[in-house]
Amino acid sequence: MVAPDRRAATGRGQWADVDTLRYKAAGSAPFRDITRQLLFDDPQLACQLRYFEVAAGGFSTLERHEHLHAVMILNGRGHCLIGDTVHAVAERDLIRIGPLQWHQFRADQGEPLGFLCMVNAVRDRPQLPSAQELAALESNPSVAAFLRADG
C-alpha cells in the first residue's frame, strides 16, 4: 500500500482514509482493548509506521521480536515493560525496543494511551514467553506487579 502524499488528521488518533483494525486475532495472544492503524506501508521506506491505541486499563501482548521498534507516545499516560524494567510513559516520550527485548504497553486507568510505532516492513513474527521465561520475568517484583495489573 502506498499512501497518498497527505492524510489529514480527523481527530485524536484518527486519520482520513486510514482503517482502524483489530490489534490481533482474538485468542492469538493475551491483550485487551487495543486497536491499530497502518499509517505508512510504502516499499520505498522499507518500514511501516503504525498507530496503536490502548483503551484505559487495556494492554498490548507481552512479546519480543528479532527486529527493533521505535515508539513515540502521542497521547495519554501508561507504563511499558522493556526487558526487565517498567517505565512510566507520557506524551512525546520516545522509546527504543531492541531486538529480543520483552515488551508490553499498558494504558493507565481513566485514559487511553496512543502511540506511533515504526518497524521494518519485513520482519519476524512475535514470540510469546514460555512458562519458564515468564517465571524469570516475574522474579522481579516490579515486573510481576506490572504483569498482574490485569484488574
C-alpha positions as CSV (number, residue, x, y, z in Angstrom):
1,M,0.0,0.0,0.0
2,V,1.4,3.4,-1.0
3,A,-0.1,6.2,1.0
4,P,-1.3,9.5,-0.6
5,D,1.0,12.4,-0.2
6,R,-1.0,13.8,2.7
7,R,-3.5,12.2,5.1
8,A,-5.3,14.8,7.3
9,A,-5.9,14.1,10.9
10,T,-9.6,13.8,11.6
11,G,-9.4,13.6,15.4
12,R,-7.2,12.4,18.2
13,G,-5.7,9.1,16.9
14,Q,-7.6,9.2,13.6
15,W,-6.6,10.0,10.0
16,A,-8.6,10.3,6.8
17,D,-8.7,7.1,4.7
18,V,-7.0,5.0,7.4
19,D,-8.9,2.0,8.7
20,T,-8.9,1.1,12.4
21,L,-8.0,-2.6,12.6
22,R,-8.1,-5.3,15.2
23,Y,-4.8,-5.4,17.0
24,K,-4.5,-9.2,16.6
25,A,-6.9,-12.1,16.1
26,A,-8.9,-12.9,19.2
27,G,-7.3,-15.7,21.2
28,S,-3.9,-15.4,19.4
29,A,-2.3,-13.9,22.5
30,P,-3.3,-12.1,25.7
31,F,-4.2,-8.5,25.1
32,R,-7.1,-6.2,26.0
33,D,-8.8,-3.2,24.4
34,I,-6.2,-2.2,21.7
35,T,-6.5,-1.2,18.1
36,R,-4.0,-0.5,15.3
37,Q,-3.8,1.6,12.2
38,L,-1.3,1.3,9.4
39,L,-0.3,4.8,8.5
40,F,2.6,4.2,6.1
41,D,3.5,1.0,4.3
42,D,5.5,2.1,1.3
43,P,8.1,-0.3,-0.1
44,Q,10.4,2.7,-0.7
45,L,10.6,3.3,3.0
46,A,11.3,-0.3,4.0
47,C,9.5,0.3,7.2
48,Q,5.9,0.7,8.5
49,L,4.6,3.4,10.7
50,R,1.7,2.2,12.8
51,Y,-0.6,3.9,15.4
52,F,-1.8,1.8,18.3
53,E,-4.4,3.0,20.8
54,V,-4.8,1.2,24.1
55,A,-8.1,1.9,25.9
56,A,-8.0,2.9,29.5
57,G,-6.9,-0.1,31.5
58,G,-6.0,-2.1,28.3
59,F,-2.7,-3.6,27.3
60,S,-0.7,-5.0,24.4
61,T,0.7,-8.5,24.2
62,L,3.8,-9.4,26.2
63,E,6.1,-10.4,23.4
64,R,9.5,-10.0,21.8
65,H,10.9,-10.0,18.2
66,E,14.2,-10.1,16.4
67,H,13.5,-6.6,14.9
68,L,13.6,-3.4,16.8
69,H,10.8,-0.8,17.4
70,A,10.9,2.9,17.6
71,V,7.9,4.2,19.5
72,M,6.6,7.7,20.3
73,I,3.8,8.2,22.8
74,L,1.3,10.6,21.1
75,N,-1.3,10.9,23.9
76,G,-2.3,9.6,27.3
77,R,-0.2,8.0,30.0
78,G,0.7,4.5,30.9
79,H,3.5,2.1,31.5
80,C,5.7,-0.1,29.4
81,L,7.9,-3.0,30.1
82,I,11.1,-3.1,28.2
83,G,13.3,-6.1,29.1
84,D,13.1,-6.4,32.8
85,T,12.3,-2.7,33.6
86,V,8.9,-1.0,33.9
87,H,8.8,2.6,32.7
88,A,6.1,5.3,33.1
89,V,5.3,6.8,29.7
90,A,3.6,10.0,28.7
91,E,3.0,12.2,25.7
92,R,6.1,12.8,23.4
93,D,8.2,10.1,25.2
94,L,10.5,8.2,22.8
95,I,11.1,4.5,23.4
96,R,13.5,2.2,21.7
97,I,12.8,-1.5,22.0
98,G,15.8,-3.6,21.0
99,P,15.9,-7.0,19.3
100,L,14.5,-9.8,21.5
101,Q,13.6,-7.5,24.4
102,W,10.3,-8.4,26.1
103,H,7.9,-5.5,25.9
104,Q,4.3,-4.6,26.7
105,F,2.4,-1.4,26.9
106,R,-0.4,-0.7,29.4
107,A,-2.7,2.4,29.5
108,D,-3.4,3.9,32.9
109,Q,-6.9,3.7,34.2
110,G,-9.0,6.7,33.2
111,E,-7.4,7.5,29.8
112,P,-6.3,5.8,26.6
113,L,-2.7,5.5,25.5
114,G,-1.9,6.3,21.9
115,F,1.5,5.7,20.3
116,L,3.3,5.5,17.0
117,C,5.4,2.5,16.3
118,M,7.9,2.2,13.4
119,V,9.2,-1.3,12.5
120,N,10.8,-2.9,9.5
121,A,8.3,-3.7,6.7
122,V,9.7,-7.3,6.5
123,R,10.0,-8.7,10.0
124,D,9.7,-11.8,12.1
125,R,6.6,-12.9,14.0
126,P,6.2,-12.1,17.7
127,Q,7.4,-14.6,20.2
128,L,5.4,-15.2,23.4
129,P,7.1,-16.1,26.7
130,S,7.3,-19.7,27.7
131,A,6.3,-20.6,31.3
132,Q,10.0,-20.5,32.3
133,E,10.6,-17.1,30.6
134,L,7.5,-15.7,32.3
135,A,8.6,-17.0,35.7
136,A,12.1,-15.4,35.2
137,L,10.4,-12.1,34.3
138,E,8.1,-12.3,37.3
139,S,11.1,-12.9,39.7
140,N,11.5,-9.1,39.5
141,P,8.8,-7.8,41.9
142,S,8.1,-4.6,39.9
143,V,7.7,-6.7,36.7
144,A,5.4,-9.2,38.5
145,A,3.2,-6.3,39.7
146,F,3.1,-4.8,36.2
147,L,2.1,-8.1,34.6
148,R,-0.5,-8.8,37.2
149,A,-2.2,-5.4,36.6
150,D,-4.9,-7.1,34.5
151,G,-7.5,-5.9,37.1
